[in-house]
């Protein structure tokens, strides 16, 4: 199916779209997306093609703005811009290879690796503002997991597949947040929104992270969201980093299909910081705790069918750089089994795709 789609792009000679199909997997659709103001929901604008070309964004597909003259030309200094993150922001070694899509809002065209460009505090996009975003799928590969810098206050997060005509969209509704200190950016910001989608199995960065579309939302900056350093077989995990001693949260929505595939009881799974098990419940447990809030309905697999999803929260008030995971790390029965397990993990991490 994917080859047929690419071939169709070639026949139509839409070379820029072919590049997006190969490198992105997802394309933001500004005019289908919206944000909520005191006056109600407002649509985003696609960039004017001439303005996009002058800014070095080609035809501007996948980029948009919150304020416009009606034909996609930005208006003033409070304008925010959305689009795919530049290659320099993706995890080391991934570069432009497909399977890793980063998206964020900036106070200028989001083609720079300047951390200050992604501060939204002086734009119209403020903490607590609801956004309703549509991303057109240009790949048939499944989503492994999504990590987002966004709402962590409640479960008011919706992720689902929406089909309009013959086009599939990832639709994401949540709220903008005030993030904690960013390790990669080297500072704190007042208002931020960004996300990371890991899909397919194109390279080593995608190996062992098929969590059936699991979704993680955190107030850690989206620049600091990556694949786990050491994936575990029975664990849906994500790597988050910030300064030591920072107080931060993460919500995790894990499909029952993933837990069942791992023979795990959704009500009996554990949470881990790296390999350290976290205590369940909030009271009297020191720096780390996690809660299992039970089952909700979501379509995280984006197959058009809602399924049971287990909803968790992990809190850490002494954060640094860690893999955060939900599941069970089996305890080896003997030292020999431990050695064999370590060898197997080394082999999985060194496969060449």
N, C-alpha and C positions, 0 to 999 in steps of 0.2 A: 504493500500500500504506500509506504514511504517513497519507494523508487518511482512509483507511478506519479505521485504528487510532484516530485522534483522534475520528472520528465515533462509534465504538463507545464511547469514553470518555464522550462527551457523552450518548449514549443512556442509559448507566448512571448518569449524573449524578454521576460521581466527579470533581468539579471539581479537587480537589487533584492527582489523577493526570494530568488533562489538562495542568495547569500544568507538571508534571514532564516530560511528553512534549514540551512545547514548549520548555521552558527548559533541560532537563538532557541528554536523550539517553541518559543512563545513570543507574541508581539502584542504590546499594549494597544488597546483601542480607546483613545481618549474620548471620542464623541459618544461612545456607549457608556462611558464611566462618568461618575458624578461625585460630588462632595456636598455635605450638608452645612448650610449657614443658618443664621437666625431667620432668614427669609425663606428657607426651604432648600430643596435640592437644586444644585447648579451643575450643569454639564461642563466637562473639560473641553478644550478646543484642540484640534490638531494644529500643528504648526503650518504656517504658510510655506509652500514649497520653496519660494525664493528666500524667505527668512532662514529656513533650514539649510539651504545650500550655502548661504553666506556665513552661517555659523559652523560649517564643516560637517553637517549631519546628513549629507546626501539629499534624498528626497524627503527625509523627515519621518518615514514610516516608523511607528512605534514610539514617537515623541509627541508631547502635548504640553499645554499650559493651562493654568486656571483663569487667567485674565486675557482678554483678546479684544481686538477691534471688530470681531465677528468673522474675520476671514483668516484667523490664525496668527496675526502679528501681535506680539506681546505689548502690553500697555505701559506698565510702570514698575517701580522698584519693589512692589509687594507681590509681583507675579512669582509663582512657583512653576517649575518645569518638571515633567516626569519623563522617564525613559530608561532604556537599558544602561546598566553601569558600564564604564569603560573597561577594557581588557585588563588594565593595570590593577583593578580592584579585586579580581577573582583570586582564589587560592593559588599559591605557588605551584607551577607545573601544569595548571589546567589551561591557561591562556584562552584561545578562541575555540577550542574543541567543544563540540556539542555535548549536552548533558548537564550543563551548569548555566542557569539563567539568573542574573542579578538585576533587580529593578529598584529604582529609588527616585524620590523627589529632591530637587535642588533649587537653589535661588538663582541659578544661571543654567545654561544648557548643560545637561548632565553627561558631559563627555570628558570631564577633567577628573584627576585624582587628588584635587585640592580638598582636604577635609572640610574647610570652611564653606565650600560651595554647597554642602548638604545640610547646612543649618537653616531651618525653616522659620526660626523665631520671628523674623521681620516680614514674613510673607503672610498670606491669608490662611495657610495651612497651620493650624494650631493644635496643641495637645487636647485630646478629647473629641476632636472633629471626626465625624463618621465619613468614611470613604467607601464607595461601591465601585470596584474596579473589574474590568473585563480584559482578559488576555486571550487572544486568538491562538489556538494551537496550530503550529505548523509541523508537528511531529505526531506520529501515532504511538510513540513509545510511552510506556506507563510512567507516572510520577512516582518516584521513590519516597521522597519526603519534601516538605516545604518548611522553611524557617523564616520567621518574620519578626521585625522589630515593630511591635504594635501593642494593642490592648492586652493587659494582664490582670485587669480588675475583675472580670467576670467571664462567663462563657458566651458573651454576645459576639461571637465570631462565627461567620458562616462561609463555608467553602463548598462549592458545588459545580457540577457540569451544567452548562446551559447551551442548548442547540438552537441556533437561529438560522433558518433556512437550511443549508447544508454545512454550516460552519459550527465547529465545536469551540466553546469558550470556557476557560477557567474563570469563574466569577468569585470574587473575594470581597467580603464586607467586614469591616472592622473599624477601629478608631486609631487615630494618630496618638503617639505617646511622647513623653519627655524622657529620653533615655539616660542611662547611667554613663559613667566615663568610658570612652572608647580607647581600647589598647592600640588598635591599628591606627586610629586617627590621632591619638595622643591628646585628647581633650574631652570636654563635656559640651553637650549641646542642649538647647531648650526645646526644640521641636523637630521630630524626625519621623520619616516613614520609609521603609525599604524592606525588601524580601529576597529570598534565595530559593530557587526551585531546582532540585536535583532529580533528573529523569534519565531513564534508559540505563544502559551499561556500556558506555562508549570507552571509558578509560579507567585506570586504576582508582581514580577518585570516586567512581560510582560502584566499585565492587563491595559486596557485603552490606549495602545500605538500602536494600529493597524493603521498605517498611510499609508497603501497600498504600502509599499516599499519606502516611502519618503527617500531622501538622503540629508545628511548634511555634508558639508566640511568646516573645520575651521583651523586656525593656532594656536589654543589652543591644547596643548599636548594631545595625545590620552589616556594617563592615566587619564585625567580629563574629559572624556566623559562618561556620564551615562544616565539612564532613568530619565525623569523629576520627580522632587520631588512630584508635585501635577498635574497629568494629567487633562486637561480640555476636555470636550466632543467635542467641536468644534475647537480644537487646535491641530496641529501637532507640537510637541515640543520636546526639548532635553535639558539635563542639562549639562552646561559647567562651569568650574571654573578655575580662576587664581587669581593672586594678585589684590587687589583694585588699580585702577589707570592705569592698563595695557590697551594698545590699541590693540584691536583684532577684527577680522572679522569672519563672518559665511555666507556661501552660503547655500541656502535651495532650494531643488528641490521637489515640492509637486505635486503629481499626481492629475489631475483633477478629477479622480474617487473618491479620498478621499474628495475633496472639494464638489463635487456633492452629495456625500452621506450625507454630513453635510448641504446641501442646501445653499452652499456659492458660491457667484460669484467670480471667480478667479481674476477679476480685482478690486474687492472691499474689499478683505480681509485686515486685519491689522496685524501688528507685535507687540509682547509683550515681555518685560523683566519682568518675573514673571507675575503680573497682571497689569503692567503699559504699556499703549499703546504707541507705538513709532510713532514719526512724519514721514510722507512719504517725501522722498527727502533729499538731502544732505546739502542744504544751510541753514545756520542760525538756526540750530535746536539743538545746544548745543552738549551734549556728545553722544546722541543716534540718529541714523537715520536708515531708511531702504528704499530700492528701490525695486520696482516691475518691473522686466525687461521683463515681458510678457511670452508668450508661446513658448516652444521648444518641440521637440519630443524626448522621452526617453522610454525605456522599464523597468521602475523601478519595475513593478510587476513581472518581470522575467517570463512572460507567453508566450514569443515569439512574442508579438505584441507591437509595439511602440504606445504610446498614448501621448496626450497632457499633458505637465508638466509645471507648473508655476515656474519661476525662480526668486528668491529673494536674496537680500543681506542685512544682518544686521551688522551694525558697532557700536562699543561701545568703547570709549576711557577712560572709568572709570570702567573697568571690575572688578568683584569679582566672586561670585558663584551665578548663575542665571539659571532659566528655560527660554529658548528662544523659542518663539512659533509663528506660522503663522496660522491665522484663525480669529475667532471672539469670544470674551468672552461676552455672552449675559448679559445685565444689568437687574437685577430683577426689576419688577415693584413695589414691595412693600417689606417691611422688612420681612414679612411672607414668601414671595417667596425666599428671600435670605436665611432664616433659613432652609427652606425645601431643597434648593439646597445644602447647606453645609452638611445637614444630608445625602443626597443622595451620595455626594462625599465621605463622611466618610464611608458609607456602601460599595461603590465600592472598596475603598482602603483596606478594611478589609475582602474581600472575600478570601476564602481558596480554592485553586485549588488542 
